[in-house]
Amino acid sequence: MNIFSSNRIAGVCLAVIVFASAQVSASDLSVSAKARVSVIGEGADNPTRAAFIESMVREVVIAPLGDDFSTTYSKARAQIMHYQDQYQYVLVLLFRKGVYVVEPIRITLRGEQVIHVENNYQLQERDATPTRPGECPDDTVDVLFTCPACSESQWAVTNFTKSVAAVEAAGLNYVMFSDRPIPNVDVSGRANSQEYHDYLACPNVKYFSNTGHGFPQGYIQTDDGQVSASDINGYPENQLACKIMFFTSCYVFSSSLKTAIMDKNASYYSGGTDVISMNSGDDVFGCYWERIMEDLGAADMEQTLIDCVNQYYGSWPADYGVEAPGPAPWEPACADTDTDTDTDIDTDTDTDTDTDTDTDTDTDTDTDTDTDTDTDSDSDSDSDSDSDSDSDSDSDSDSDSDSDSDSDSDSDSDSDSDSDSDSDSDSDSDSDSDSDEDVDDIVDSMTAQTSGCGCLHVGNRKSSALLFRIKSLL
């Protein structure tokens, strides 16, 4: 049986569970075995390590939930994280059925020993997915669609099919990233974090729609981790100018993500103020993109959302918020906004301007007319005038004309034109990653937290936070 030993340290209820002869009900084991569990992150490509993490999640997180897991959640995902070469932790996300909400749990490890489990964990900077600064891969794309949650919602799949058809009818080009195929849509790959940064760096991308889970701390879920507000803060100024940024994601309207995006001068931002359902919420985004594309050039960005929410939720604002300072992407103010992708470009094409085309004008132009002009005219022209015309036409006309003109013409043009095009577009995004508390202080410092997600707290089912030693899960 599981052996519990409880005490209270710094207000946190701790339970030591030793899986020496782990005995969970047959029903709970059955739920755990059938649960969808994926492992991503550092070390996930090591089959032994991934198997250990998956087994641990099934034993430590899913089995204690029993039937609650199968009725409440669609899947679990474990992301292996690393901190300062000291220890690893696992960020476990439980995906709620029917809504764009995930519940995070943090499990701190040292080697293969579980030393702390924190339920209702709130995401922090250390949890952001490492990426490089965005580089536009295709400047012909107008619309970016991302759906890291399409495998969870058939409504999302249906509405992306409709949205893409509307985009194509409007004569625009799109790129789609999803965690599953979508009928009649060209899916370019999975919705990984780097794809967001790369395509949002494209000045021509004016329409963006994301369907997936959001966090009140200013994150959205991607296929390989998270995109955070601080990622957006690192973008060049005006990078999001003239862009419509539409999120079918919970909690993102009142979070730091909105602040970061609007600080980069987006024309429009909408997202969930609370929980967004996978049915009505997906219908709203499908409605929005169909109407925007059908009336491209005349649609009201804000009123279109209000009309769609009224249609599918019954009344505005339901669980949505919108901010639309404009200008709309089709307005003249947005034509050719080379949205700063860092306009400084240093224009410093550095024509130098000396211009140092360095025809070297020297000016010796060194045509070397010599100037003796050494035409030597000698004039030896030797015309001899027997003119030797000889016409010999070896043309030796002998005029000797030697004219030597030496024309060396050495014109030296040197044309090193030095145009120096420095274009030092110094993107500088040093993306510093926050430090963390020392693992040895975790147990003494942890206090119970709630995520504000309307979550079904794991702690209310079995225990609020857990400390485990696992002797062998492999």
C-alpha positions in Angstrom: 0.0 0.0 0.0 0.9 3.6 -0.3 2.4 4.8 3.0 1.6 8.4 4.0 3.5 10.3 6.6 2.2 13.9 7.0 3.5 17.0 8.7 3.1 20.7 8.1 6.1 22.9 7.1 5.7 26.6 6.3 2.0 26.1 5.8 2.4 23.4 3.1 1.0 19.9 3.8 3.6 17.4 2.8 3.1 13.7 2.3 5.8 11.2 1.8 4.7 8.3 -0.4 7.0 5.4 -0.9 6.1 3.2 -3.8 7.7 0.1 -2.3 4.8 -2.0 -3.2 2.6 0.6 -4.9 -1.0 -0.5 -4.6 -3.6 1.6 -6.4 -7.1 0.3 -7.2 -7.5 -1.7 -10.3 -9.8 1.0 -11.6 -7.2 3.8 -11.0 -4.5 1.7 -12.7 -6.7 1.2 -15.7 -7.4 4.9 -16.0 -3.7 5.6 -15.7 -2.7 3.1 -18.3 -5.2 4.4 -20.8 -4.5 8.1 -20.4 -2.8 10.0 -23.2 0.6 11.1 -21.9 3.3 12.8 -24.0 6.8 13.8 -23.0 8.6 16.7 -24.6 11.6 18.9 -23.7 15.2 18.3 -22.7 16.0 14.6 -22.7 12.7 13.5 -24.3 14.6 12.0 -27.2 16.3 9.6 -24.8 13.9 6.6 -24.7 14.9 5.6 -21.2 14.5 9.0 -19.8 11.2 9.6 -21.5 9.9 6.2 -20.3 10.8 7.1 -16.7 9.1 10.5 -16.9 5.9 9.0 -18.5 5.8 6.3 -15.8 6.3 8.8 -13.1 3.4 11.0 -14.4 1.1 8.1 -14.6 1.9 7.0 -11.0 2.2 10.4 -9.3 -0.4 12.5 -11.1 -2.9 10.4 -13.0 -3.5 7.3 -10.9 -4.3 9.3 -7.7 -7.0 11.1 -9.8 -8.6 7.9 -10.9 -11.9 8.4 -12.7 -11.7 12.2 -12.2 -8.9 12.2 -14.8 -10.9 10.4 -17.5 -14.0 12.6 -16.9 -12.2 15.9 -16.6 -9.1 15.8 -18.7 -8.4 14.9 -22.3 -4.6 14.3 -21.9 -1.5 15.1 -19.9 1.8 16.4 -21.2 5.1 16.3 -19.4 7.8 18.8 -20.4 11.3 18.1 -19.0 12.9 21.4 -17.9 16.4 22.1 -16.7 17.8 24.6 -14.2 21.4 25.7 -13.7 22.9 22.2 -14.1 21.6 21.3 -10.6 18.4 19.5 -11.2 15.5 18.9 -13.6 11.9 19.6 -13.1 8.9 18.4 -15.0 6.1 20.7 -16.0 3.0 18.6 -16.2 0.0 20.0 -18.0 -3.4 18.5 -17.6 -5.7 19.5 -20.5 -9.3 20.2 -19.5 -12.0 18.7 -21.8 -14.2 21.1 -23.7 -12.4 24.4 -22.8 -9.1 26.0 -23.6 -7.7 25.6 -20.1 -4.7 23.6 -18.8 -3.7 23.0 -15.2 0.0 23.1 -14.5 1.8 20.9 -11.9 5.5 21.2 -11.2 7.4 18.1 -10.2 11.0 18.8 -9.0 13.5 16.0 -9.5 17.1 15.3 -8.5 18.3 12.4 -10.6 15.4 9.9 -10.5 14.2 11.1 -7.1 11.0 13.1 -6.9 11.6 15.7 -4.2 8.6 18.0 -4.5 5.2 18.2 -6.3 3.5 21.5 -6.6 -0.1 21.5 -7.7 -1.8 24.6 -9.0 1.6 25.8 -10.2 1.8 29.3 -11.8 4.0 29.6 -14.8 7.2 31.7 -14.5 9.9 33.0 -16.8 12.0 29.8 -16.3 9.2 27.9 -18.0 9.4 29.8 -21.3 10.5 27.8 -24.4 14.0 28.9 -25.6 13.9 30.4 -29.0 16.0 32.7 -31.2 14.8 36.1 -32.5 12.2 35.7 -35.3 13.4 35.7 -39.0 10.7 36.0 -41.6 10.8 32.8 -43.7 8.3 33.9 -46.4 7.4 37.5 -47.2 4.5 36.5 -49.4 2.3 35.2 -46.5 -0.6 37.4 -45.5 -2.3 35.2 -42.8 -0.8 33.1 -40.0 -3.0 30.5 -38.4 -1.8 28.4 -35.5 -3.7 25.6 -33.7 -1.7 23.6 -31.1 -5.1 22.3 -29.8 -6.8 21.1 -32.9 -6.4 17.5 -31.9 -8.7 18.3 -28.9 -11.5 20.1 -30.7 -13.3 19.0 -33.8 -15.1 22.4 -33.8 -11.7 24.1 -34.3 -10.9 21.8 -37.2 -14.2 22.6 -38.9 -13.8 26.4 -38.4 -10.3 26.4 -39.7 -11.5 24.7 -42.9 -14.0 27.5 -43.3 -11.6 30.3 -42.4 -8.9 29.1 -44.9 -11.5 28.9 -47.7 -12.5 32.5 -46.9 -8.8 33.6 -47.0 -8.3 32.0 -50.3 -11.5 33.5 -51.7 -10.1 36.9 -50.7 -7.0 36.3 -52.7 -4.6 36.2 -49.7 -1.9 33.7 -48.9 -1.9 31.8 -45.6 0.4 29.4 -43.6 -1.2 27.0 -41.1 0.5 25.2 -38.2 -1.5 22.5 -36.3 -1.0 19.4 -34.2 -3.2 17.4 -36.6 -4.2 17.4 -40.3 -7.2 19.6 -41.3 -9.4 18.9 -44.3 -8.8 21.0 -47.4 -6.0 22.9 -45.6 -2.3 22.8 -46.3 -0.8 22.3 -42.9 2.9 23.3 -42.9 3.9 21.6 -39.6 3.3 21.6 -35.9 2.6 24.9 -34.0 6.0 25.2 -32.4 7.1 28.4 -30.6 9.7 29.3 -33.2 7.1 29.4 -36.0 5.2 32.1 -34.1 8.2 34.3 -33.7 9.4 33.7 -37.3 6.1 34.5 -39.1 5.2 37.4 -36.8 8.5 38.9 -38.0 7.1 39.1 -41.5 5.8 42.7 -42.3 3.4 41.2 -44.8 1.6 39.1 -42.2 -1.3 41.3 -41.2 -3.8 38.6 -39.9 -3.0 36.2 -37.0 -5.3 33.7 -35.3 -4.3 31.3 -32.5 -6.5 28.6 -31.2 -5.1 27.0 -28.0 -4.7 27.2 -24.3 -3.9 30.4 -22.5 -2.6 31.3 -19.0 -3.4 34.3 -16.8 0.3 34.8 -16.3 0.8 36.0 -19.9 1.5 32.7 -21.8 -0.1 30.8 -24.6 0.5 27.1 -25.1 2.4 25.9 -28.2 3.2 22.4 -29.5 6.6 22.4 -27.9 6.1 24.7 -24.9 5.0 28.2 -24.4 5.2 31.7 -25.9 5.3 34.4 -23.2 4.7 38.1 -22.9 8.5 38.6 -22.3 9.1 36.9 -25.7 6.9 39.6 -27.3 8.6 42.3 -25.3 11.9 41.4 -27.1 10.4 42.2 -30.5 11.6 45.3 -32.4 9.4 48.3 -31.9 6.4 48.4 -34.2 6.9 44.8 -35.3 3.2 44.1 -34.8 1.9 47.4 -36.3 -1.1 46.9 -38.6 -1.6 43.3 -37.5 -4.9 41.8 -36.3 -4.0 39.5 -33.3 -6.9 37.1 -32.5 -6.7 34.6 -29.7 -9.2 31.8 -29.0 -7.5 31.3 -25.7 -8.6 31.6 -22.1 -7.4 34.5 -19.8 -5.2 36.2 -22.4 -7.1 39.5 -22.6 -6.4 40.6 -19.0 -2.8 39.3 -19.0 0.6 40.8 -19.6 0.5 39.2 -23.1 -2.0 41.8 -24.3 0.1 44.6 -22.8 3.2 43.3 -24.6 1.4 43.0 -28.0 -0.3 46.4 -27.8 3.1 47.9 -26.9 4.3 46.7 -30.3 1.5 48.7 -31.9 -0.8 46.0 -33.0 -4.0 47.3 -34.7 -6.3 44.8 -33.0 -6.2 42.4 -30.0 -8.9 40.1 -28.8 -9.0 37.1 -26.5 -10.6 35.4 -23.5 -11.3 37.4 -20.3 -12.2 34.0 -18.7 -12.8 30.5 -19.9 -13.4 30.0 -23.7 -15.3 26.9 -24.7 -14.2 24.7 -27.5 -17.6 24.8 -29.2 -18.9 28.4 -29.1 -15.3 29.8 -29.0 -14.3 28.0 -32.2 -17.5 29.1 -33.9 -16.7 32.7 -33.0 -13.3 32.7 -34.6 -14.7 31.0 -37.7 -17.4 33.6 -37.9 -14.9 36.4 -37.4 -12.5 35.4 -40.2 -15.3 34.6 -42.7 -16.8 38.0 -42.2 -13.5 39.9 -42.2 -12.4 38.2 -45.5 -15.8 38.5 -47.2 -15.8 42.3 -46.5 -12.1 42.8 -46.8 -11.3 46.5 -47.0 -14.6 47.6 -45.4 -15.2 45.4 -42.3 -15.2 46.9 -38.8 -12.6 44.9 -36.9 -14.2 45.4 -33.4 -17.9 45.3 -34.4 -17.3 42.1 -36.4 -16.2 40.3 -33.2 -19.1 41.7 -31.2 -21.6 40.5 -33.9 -20.1 37.0 -33.9 -20.1 36.7 -30.0 -23.7 37.8 -30.0 -24.5 35.2 -32.5 -22.8 32.2 -30.7 -22.9 33.3 -27.1 -26.2 35.2 -27.0 -24.8 38.5 -25.7 -21.6 40.6 -25.7 -19.1 40.5 -24.1 -19.6 36.9 -22.8 -16.0 35.8 -22.1 -14.3 38.1 -24.6 -12.4 41.3 -24.6 -11.3 43.4 -27.6 -9.0 46.4 -28.1 -8.8 47.9 -31.6 -6.9 51.2 -31.9 -6.3 50.6 -35.7 -5.5 51.3 -38.4 -7.0 48.3 -40.1 -4.5 46.4 -42.2 -6.3 47.4 -45.4 -6.2 51.1 -44.7 -3.7 53.4 -46.5 -1.8 54.0 -43.3 -0.8 50.3 -43.4 0.4 50.2 -47.0 4.0 49.4 -47.2 4.5 49.9 -43.4 7.9 48.2 -43.5 7.0 47.7 -39.9 10.4 48.6 -38.7 11.9 45.3 -38.9 14.4 47.4 -37.6 14.2 50.3 -39.8 17.3 51.8 -38.5 18.6 49.5 -41.0 21.5 51.8 -40.2 20.7 52.9 -43.7 24.4 53.4 -43.5 24.6 51.8 -46.9 27.6 53.8 -46.1 28.0 55.1 -49.6 30.6 56.5 -47.4 29.9 59.0 -49.1 33.5 60.0 -50.0 32.1 58.2 -52.3 35.2 56.6 -52.5 34.0 55.0 -55.7 37.5 55.5 -55.7 37.7 55.8 -59.5 40.7 56.8 -57.7 40.3 59.9 -59.7 43.6 60.4 -58.1 43.2 62.2 -60.5 46.3 61.0 -62.1 43.5 59.2 -63.9 46.6 57.7 -64.7 45.4 57.4 -68.2 49.0 57.9 -68.1 48.7 60.1 -71.2 52.0 60.3 -69.6 51.5 63.2 -70.7 54.6 63.3 -72.8 51.8 62.1 -74.3 54.2 59.8 -75.5 52.1 59.6 -78.6 55.6 59.7 -79.3 54.2 61.3 -82.2 57.8 61.0 -82.7 56.0 62.1 -85.0 58.3 59.8 -86.4 54.9 59.3 -87.9 57.4 57.8 -89.8 55.0 58.7 -92.5 58.3 58.5 -94.1 56.2 59.9 -96.3 57.2 57.5 -98.9 54.3 56.8 -96.9 55.4 53.5 -97.4 51.9 53.3 -98.0 53.1 50.2 -99.2 49.6 49.8 -98.3 51.1 46.7 -97.2 48.3 47.3 -95.1 50.2 45.5 -92.5 49.0 48.8 -91.7 52.3 49.3 -90.2 51.3 52.6 -91.6 54.2 53.0 -89.5 52.9 56.3 -88.5 54.7 54.7 -85.9 52.4 56.7 -84.1 53.9 54.7 -81.5 51.3 56.9 -80.1 52.3 54.9 -77.3 49.6 57.0 -75.9 50.8 54.9 -73.2 47.3 55.0 -72.4 48.2 52.7 -69.7 44.7 53.7 -69.0 45.5 52.3 -65.7 42.4 54.3 -64.9 43.0 52.8 -61.7 39.3 53.0 -61.2 39.8 51.2 -58.1 36.1 51.3 -57.9 36.2 49.8 -54.4 32.9 51.6 -54.2 33.2 50.9 -50.6 29.4 51.1 -50.4 30.1 49.6 -47.1 26.5 48.5 -46.8 27.0 47.9 -43.1 23.2 47.2 -42.8 24.0 46.4 -39.2 20.4 45.6 -38.4 21.5 44.9 -34.8 18.7 42.7 -33.5 20.2 42.4 -30.1 17.5 40.3 -28.4 19.5 39.0 -25.5 16.5 37.1 -24.0 17.8 36.8 -20.5 16.4 33.9 -18.6 15.5 34.4 -15.0 17.1 32.7 -12.1 15.3 30.3 -9.8 15.3 29.5 -6.1 17.8 26.9 -5.0 16.2 23.5 -4.9 17.3 23.0 -1.3 15.0 25.9 -0.3 12.0 24.7 -2.2 10.4 22.7 0.5 10.9 25.5 3.1 9.6 28.2 0.9 6.6 26.7 -1.0 3.2 28.1 -0.1 0.0 26.9 -1.7 -1.0 28.9 -4.8 -4.1 29.0 -6.9 -3.9 29.6 -10.6 -7.1 31.6 -11.1 -8.0 29.2 -13.8 -11.2 27.9 -12.3 -9.1 24.6 -11.9 -10.3 21.4 -10.3 -7.4 21.3 -7.8 -5.5 18.1 -7.6 -4.8 18.7 -4.0 -8.5 18.6 -3.1 -8.6 15.1 -4.4 -5.7 13.4 -2.8 -3.3 15.9 -1.3 -2.4 19.5 -2.0 1.4 19.0 -2.5 3.4 15.9 -2.5 7.0 14.8 -1.7 7.9 11.5 -3.1 10.8 9.1 -3.3 10.6 6.6 -6.2 12.8 3.6 -5.8 12.2 2.3 -9.3 9.7 3.2 -12.1 11.7 1.8 -14.9 
